[in-house]
Amino acid sequence: MYYLLAIFVLLSSTEAWAQVTTCFSPQGGIKNQLLQGIQEAKTSIDIAAFQFTSGDLAEALLLAKDRAVRVRLLLDHQEAQKPTSLAPFMREQGLEVKSIPGRLGGQMHHTFIIFDSKKVFTGSYSLTGYAEKFNYENALFLEEPTLIARYKAHFNKLFGEPPEERPAVVAELARHFIGLSLYQIQQRLSGGPTSERDAFWSHCQGMYVRGEGEITQLYPDLTRLTLNDQGIGVEIALEGRLSPLKEGQRVSYTGRLIKRPSTDKTFILDKGTINTGG
């Protein structure tokens, strides 16, 4: 049976709306979501898992390594010694693999994956064929910077490394990013009673968003530009001057929401940054 729900929850600890995707197995789409996350990763994949026996996930991780993505795998010490574990094979293929026990004879029983320090998977679902085909399992995919930062710090601690990404993460947390795309925000602003739409915008205004889009206009002073993000117009006032760009170029962006769309369907952002990914 297949279940896939997209829900939005208000996390009081950060005062931000966070996108959460939930999946259930058997054969409820969890493995496909994990494979997609691995395939889309650009810089890093950090995995903490009690067991790792899934050949499909292992193959995807090796392909990620070939794309120069840093892959770190943290496993339970006893499970990693079993013949069914893929830990030795992954280590031989050049991935960073470590195994640790729990405290006082306990186990390293985590199951979570951090993709590019931007998305976290966690839940009862283990990285095994049984979890996908036969077991009743659950999985959450979270895109909320505060939670991701805590998972990242914990992983680095267990892996025996300093939290090298901490400064960038902390700076991002201070901006209070919202876990919705502009398209999702626009959908919420397009329906329902006016009072609910206004209350939702009051929550969003002043918070930061991130996304990707195609440049539609560059201003002569090189401190502003407009983008098209999934059919949504975005005008961004930048914190600094632009590096050389051109209209039609696809870029990623961040910015603070200051004005909602009117008839032209354009969001106005300030304190923007642009990343060409190159």
C-alpha positions in Angstrom: 0.0 0.0 0.0 1.3 3.4 -0.9 1.0 6.5 1.2 2.7 9.9 0.5 1.7 13.0 2.4 3.1 16.5 2.2 2.4 18.4 5.3 3.5 21.7 6.7 4.1 22.1 10.4 4.9 25.1 12.5 8.0 24.5 14.5 7.7 26.8 17.6 11.4 26.5 18.4 12.4 28.4 15.3 9.1 30.2 14.5 9.4 28.9 10.9 7.2 26.8 8.7 9.1 23.6 7.7 8.3 21.3 4.9 7.9 17.7 6.0 7.3 14.7 3.7 6.2 11.5 5.2 6.4 8.0 3.6 5.4 4.5 4.8 6.6 1.1 3.7 6.4 -1.6 2.5 6.9 -0.3 -1.0 5.6 3.2 -0.1 8.2 5.2 -1.9 10.9 5.6 0.8 13.7 4.0 -1.2 12.9 6.2 -4.2 13.0 9.3 -2.1 16.4 8.2 -0.7 17.7 7.5 -4.2 16.5 10.9 -5.4 18.2 12.6 -2.5 21.5 10.8 -3.2 21.3 11.5 -6.9 20.6 15.2 -6.3 23.3 15.7 -3.7 26.1 18.1 -4.8 28.5 18.3 -1.9 27.9 15.8 0.9 25.9 12.8 2.2 26.2 11.8 5.8 24.6 8.5 6.8 24.1 7.1 10.3 22.6 3.6 10.2 22.3 0.6 12.4 22.3 -1.7 9.3 23.4 -1.1 5.7 22.6 -4.0 3.3 20.8 -2.2 0.4 22.6 -2.8 -2.9 20.6 -0.1 -4.7 21.5 2.6 -2.1 25.2 1.4 -2.2 25.3 1.8 -5.9 23.8 5.3 -5.8 26.4 6.3 -3.2 29.3 5.1 -5.3 27.9 7.2 -8.2 27.7 10.2 -5.9 31.3 9.6 -4.9 32.2 9.6 -8.6 30.6 13.1 -8.8 33.0 14.3 -6.1 30.3 14.2 -3.4 31.8 13.5 0.0 30.1 10.4 1.5 30.4 9.5 5.1 28.9 6.3 6.5 28.6 5.7 10.3 27.4 2.2 11.3 26.9 0.0 14.4 30.1 -1.8 15.1 28.7 -5.3 15.6 26.3 -5.0 12.6 29.2 -3.8 10.4 31.0 -7.1 11.0 28.2 -9.3 9.7 28.5 -11.0 6.3 25.4 -9.2 5.0 26.8 -5.7 5.8 28.1 -3.7 2.9 30.5 -1.8 5.1 33.7 -3.6 4.0 32.7 -3.2 0.3 31.9 0.5 0.7 35.2 1.1 2.5 37.1 -0.7 -0.3 35.5 1.5 -2.8 36.9 4.6 -1.1 34.0 5.8 0.9 34.6 7.1 4.5 33.2 4.3 6.7 33.3 4.1 10.5 31.6 1.8 12.9 31.1 2.5 16.6 29.3 0.8 19.5 26.7 2.3 21.8 27.5 3.1 25.4 28.0 0.4 28.0 27.4 -2.5 25.5 24.6 -0.7 23.7 24.2 -0.1 19.9 24.6 2.7 17.4 20.9 2.5 16.5 20.5 5.8 14.6 18.9 5.9 11.2 19.3 9.3 9.5 20.8 10.8 6.4 21.8 14.4 5.8 21.9 15.6 2.2 24.1 18.6 1.4 23.4 19.9 5.0 19.9 21.0 3.6 17.7 18.0 4.0 17.4 15.2 6.6 15.8 11.7 6.3 15.0 9.9 9.6 12.5 7.3 10.8 12.2 3.6 11.6 13.1 2.7 8.0 16.5 0.9 8.0 18.7 0.8 4.9 17.9 -2.8 4.1 15.9 -4.7 1.5 13.5 -6.0 4.2 12.6 -2.5 5.2 11.6 -1.6 1.7 9.8 -4.9 0.7 8.3 -6.4 3.8 8.4 -4.3 7.0 6.0 -1.7 8.2 8.2 1.4 8.5 8.0 5.1 8.5 10.2 7.9 7.2 10.3 11.7 7.5 12.1 14.0 5.1 12.8 17.4 6.8 14.0 20.7 5.4 14.4 22.9 8.4 17.7 24.5 9.1 17.6 24.3 12.9 17.0 20.6 12.9 19.5 20.0 10.2 22.2 21.9 12.1 21.5 19.7 15.2 21.7 16.5 13.2 24.9 17.7 11.5 26.6 18.6 14.8 25.6 15.2 16.3 26.9 13.3 13.3 30.2 15.1 13.3 30.6 14.4 17.0 30.0 10.6 16.6 32.2 10.5 13.4 35.0 12.2 15.3 35.1 15.4 13.3 34.6 19.1 14.2 31.5 20.7 12.9 33.2 22.4 10.0 30.0 23.8 8.5 28.9 25.4 11.7 29.7 29.0 10.9 27.7 28.9 7.7 24.8 27.1 9.3 24.6 29.4 12.3 24.6 32.5 10.0 21.8 30.9 8.0 19.8 30.1 11.2 20.0 33.7 12.3 18.1 34.6 9.1 15.1 32.4 10.1 14.6 30.6 6.8 11.1 29.4 6.0 10.8 25.8 4.8 8.6 26.6 1.8 9.3 27.5 -1.8 7.8 30.7 -3.3 5.5 28.5 -5.4 4.2 26.9 -2.2 3.8 30.3 -0.5 1.9 31.6 -3.6 -0.4 28.6 -3.5 -1.2 29.4 0.1 -1.8 33.0 -0.7 -4.1 32.2 -3.6 -6.9 30.4 -1.8 -9.0 30.4 1.3 -10.5 33.2 3.4 -8.8 36.6 3.2 -8.2 36.6 6.9 -6.3 33.3 6.7 -4.2 34.5 3.7 -3.3 37.7 5.5 -2.3 35.8 8.7 -0.2 33.5 6.7 1.6 36.4 4.9 2.1 38.1 8.3 4.0 35.0 9.4 6.1 34.8 6.2 7.0 38.5 5.8 10.5 39.3 7.0 11.6 35.6 6.8 14.1 34.3 4.3 13.4 31.9 1.4 15.7 30.0 -0.9 15.1 28.8 -4.4 16.3 28.4 -8.0 15.2 30.4 -11.1 16.1 31.8 -14.4 17.3 35.4 -14.6 14.8 37.5 -16.6 16.3 41.0 -16.0 19.5 42.5 -14.8 19.5 46.1 -13.6 22.4 48.5 -14.6 23.5 49.1 -11.0 24.2 45.3 -10.6 22.5 45.4 -7.2 19.1 44.0 -8.3 17.7 41.4 -10.7 14.5 39.6 -11.4 14.0 35.8 -11.7 11.4 33.3 -12.9 11.0 30.5 -10.3 8.4 28.0 -11.4 6.3 30.7 -13.0 6.6 33.0 -10.0 8.3 36.4 -10.5 11.0 37.3 -8.0 12.6 40.7 -7.7 15.7 40.6 -5.4 17.7 43.5 -4.0 21.1 42.1 -3.3 23.4 42.7 -0.3 26.3 43.3 -2.6 27.0 43.8 -6.3 26.5 41.0 -8.8 29.3 39.1 -10.3 29.1 38.7 -14.1 25.8 37.1 -15.0 23.5 37.1 -18.0 19.8 37.0 -18.7 18.5 33.4 -19.1 21.1 32.0 -16.7 19.9 29.7 -14.0 21.0 30.5 -10.5 20.1 29.7 -6.9 19.1 32.5 -4.5 18.2 33.5 -1.0 16.4 36.6 0.2 14.1 38.1 2.8 10.4 38.4 1.9 9.2 42.0 2.1 6.3 42.3 -0.4 3.7 39.7 -1.5 2.6 39.4 -5.1 -0.1 41.5 -6.6 -1.5 41.1 -10.1 2.0 40.7 -11.5 2.7 37.6 -9.4 6.0 39.0 -8.3 7.5 38.6 -4.8 9.9 41.4 -3.6 12.9 40.3 -1.7 15.8 42.2 -0.1 19.1 41.1 1.5 19.5 38.7 -1.4 22.4 36.5 -2.4 23.0 34.7 -5.7 24.9 31.5 -6.3 25.7 30.2 -9.8 26.7 26.8 -8.5 30.0 27.0 -10.4 
